[in-house]
Amino acid sequence: MTNGVLVCDCEPSGTNPAALTTCDVLTGQCSCKDRVIARNCSECISGYWGLTADNALGCNECACNPQGTKGNTNMCDKTDGSCECKVNVAGDLCEQCKPNTFNFDPNNPEGCTECECDPGASVSETCELVGGQCTCRSAQLNGRECNTPVTGYYVPKLDFAVFEPETAANGNNIVLRPGDGDLGATVSGRGLVTLSPANQVTMDFTFSLPFTGLVDVVVRFEKTTADKIVYMLGKLTYTGTTGYQCQGQTVAAGQEWSLLSTDERDSVRDTYY
Ligand SMILES: [Ca+2]
């Protein structure tokens, strides 16, 4: 600055070559190339990138797929030209759905729709790219997300068979605690049974499964502040008189499985065929 007067200081790469050293006497606006803005012509206009002196127009047009870019605008980074994709769109040019999404749709602000395959009933989180059909684990499952059974079948709850120690014939030391089924309930049934090394409790339950398949056995407990380690010992017996095949495993008549855990968590879980 000299005596209150500023130098034009036009950016050579963005200014028309014939007017490099001149600018508007009031605003200081330099004479920009067609695709350039800013007072000193130093910035590409939106939708263009890569300001260079040997480009007569100043900047290159963004090469994105407009249908996959935010606002369908073909916007890109003004410096490196990288495309700004909608949240569910991927690819260098925003030309494809992100993994685990489907139905590329220019009218969708997110670009593509999330598959939302049922985690328990689907083979993976990936779905068919056009219609979004998830791959169901069995022919008895239906629906785009595999979350409905075909006619004649039903889906049992995760806790298909629940056994409460406080209802066992030999259950002692029962602590009643209301709230079964309530949101935030800490126990199920009528309450719980207090166990200690001095009063170990054996509980026998018999139940029938109406299907063959993987079964999770979960034992839920809570520890007192004095408990260091909790030991769980259990035994499952298949009481059928004929064997069967399940997911490549042979299960014989009378087969037994053992459940033995020492665990610091609040449940013990194991999987059986
Ligand atoms: Ca209970």
Boltz pocket constraint, residues with backbone or C-beta under 6 A from the ligand:
constraints:
  - pocket:
      binder: B
      contacts: [[A, 164], [A, 165], [A, 166], [A, 187], [A, 188], [A, 189], [A, 190], [A, 191], [A, 192]]
      max_distance: 6.0
